């Protein structure tokens, strides 16, 4: 396994992180930090992704409906010929979780290649003057080359004491269209984009699935 390690410290406003230790990434590996700074400046990955970026959609899923809706939304963003950057966000304390929880890259039966290059970025944020470390891991794969349905199922399992479950958060990035998909649990899925036109077709095709609480706000953002 090829792993690149970069340690960074983010200040409270999450702007212009100060690099404390870094390794230059090989040219064939996906440079996530540069990509995000160029396409999603000031974005900090985290919960409530829809509320962290001005262009986005929040879809309602549900314990019964997520098995149909989540894969269809993934496939609406990722064509078979597209690449997908799978991003995992985890915290050190998650290592103490029950054995039924797996980081996404360790989820049984999802990825075929044992030599898959996974890069790692360690980040420390300041919360109430206390350091809060977490880390990102990511790899770029053909969008249909891994069992994304099993990943979505693992995300849903996390809140229901079912196995296998995915620990932490998982984001799917389409680097060509600059769209990020994040299913936060079986209740819903966030989708953000660098450009409105990138997700307008998804909105038009699946507007009936938009979360009612944010429906008016989302409709207004696509009517501009």
N, C-alpha and C positions, 0 to 999 in steps of 0.2 A: 504493500500500500504506500502510495506517495502522499506525504503530508507536508504542507507548508505552514509554518507557524509565524504569526505576527501578533505582537502584544500592543495594545493601544489603550490610552486613557481618555475617556470622554468627560468633559466638564458638564455642569448642570444644564447648560443651554444646548448641549449636544452639537455644537458647531465647532468646526476645525479641530478635530481631535489631535492631541499631541502624541506623536508616535514615540514610545519609549524604547521599543526594540522591534526590529523588523528584518525580514528576509525577503529579498527580491524574488518574485514568483517567476517560474519558468514560463516561456512564451506560449506554451501549449495549454497552460492552465487558465481557468477563467478568473479574471481580476475583479472580484466582487466589489471591493472598496472603491475602486476607480469607477466602475459601472454605476454604482449607486450615487456617488458624488456627482456624476455627470448627468444622470437621468432622473434621480430623485434627491436633489440637494436638500439638505436639512431633515430628510426623513430618518427617523429612528425606528427600526423594526421592534415591534412589541404588540401587546394586546390592544384590541380596538383599532386595528390597522386602518379601517375605513375612516375613523375620526382623525387620523394622523396625516392625511393627505387630501388635497382639495378635489381630486378627480377619482371617483370610486363608486362602488355599488355594494350594498350589504344585502345578501340574500338570506331568506329564511329557509331552514332545512326542516329538522324535526326528526324524532327518534324513528319514525317509520319512513319518512320521505327522503332522508339523506342518502340512502342507498341508490335511489334513482337520480336525485338532483345533483349531488356532489360530483359524480363521474361525468355527467353531461356538461356541467359547467367547466370542469377541467378540460374536456374534449373540445368545448367551444373556444377555449383560449389556445390550446395546443393541437395543431394539426399533426398528422402522423409524421410529416417530414420536419417538424420543428424540433429545436433543442429545448431542454428544460434544465434549469439550474435548481436543484433541490437544496434548500437551505434549512438547517436545523439550528434552533436556538435553545440552549440548555444552561442550567445553573448547577454549580458544584453540589449543592445539597440534594439534587436529584439522584446522585449516586447511591443515596440511602433508601431509595424507593424499593418497593416490593419487586420481586423478580419478574412479575408479569409486565412491568414497564420496560420498554426498550427505546434507546435512541433510534431515530428513524433508519440510520445506516446499519443498525444491528437487527432490524426487524426481520424475523425469520421468513425466508422465501420471497423477499421483495426484489433483491438485486442478484443477478446471475453471476456477475464478475467479482472474484475475490481480489482482483488487482485494481479495482476502481479507485482512481485518485480522489482523495478527500482532503480538502484544505481546511485549515482551522484558524480562527481569529479570536483571541482573548481580549475582552473588553471590560473595563471597570467604570461604572457610573457612580456618581455621588448622590446618595439619597439621605436627606437629613444629616448631612456632614459625615455620613458613614459610607465607606466603599462598598459597592454592590457589584461583584464580578459575575460575568456570564461569558459564554463563548458561542460563536457561530461556527458551524461546519458546513461545507457545501461541495457539490460536485456537479458537473454538467454532463447530462445524458440525453440520448434521443428520447423524445417525449413519450413514446409508447414502448420503450425498451425495458421498463421496470413495471412492477405491479402496483400502479398508483391506486387502484381500487383498494388493495390491501392496506396501503398507507392511510387512506381516508377512513377505512373501517377501524384501523388502530387508533386514529384520533378520536373517533366516536366512542371506542371502548374505554378510553381513559377515565371517563366519569361514571362508569357503570360496573366497575369491578369485574371487567371481563378481560380475557387474555387472547391474543397479545394486545398490549396497549402501547401507544407511542408516548414517550416522555417529552416534555418541553413543547416547543412550537415548531411547526413545519410550514415553510413558504415555498411556493412554486413560482419561479421567475421565467418568463419568456423573454430572452434577451433581444430577440428581433423586434417584437412589438412593444417592449417595455411595459409589460403587465405582470403584476404580482398577485397570486391567489393564496389566500390563507383561510383554511377551514379551522375555526377556533374550537369548535366541539360539534356535537350533533345538532345543535340549535341553529348554527348559521355559518356563513362563509363570506369573507370580505374579498373584494377584488379592487385593486387600484391600478392606475395607469399614468404614465407620463403625459399622454395625450388623450383627450376625450374621444377622438375618433377610433382609438384602438379598442375600446370596449363598448362603443355605441351599438354595434351589431349584437353583442351579447345582451345588452340591456333590452333591445327591441325584441329579441327572441324569447327572453325569459323574464319580462317585466312582471308577469303574474307572480313570480317567486320573490320579488323584492320585499324586504321586511316592511310591514305596514308602518311601523314607528318612524321610519326614515323615508317613506315613499315620496312624500311631497318634496322634501329637500332634494332627493335624487332626481325626480322628474324635472325640477327647475334647473338643475345643473346640466341636463341634456337638452334643455329647450333654449339655451343661450346661443 
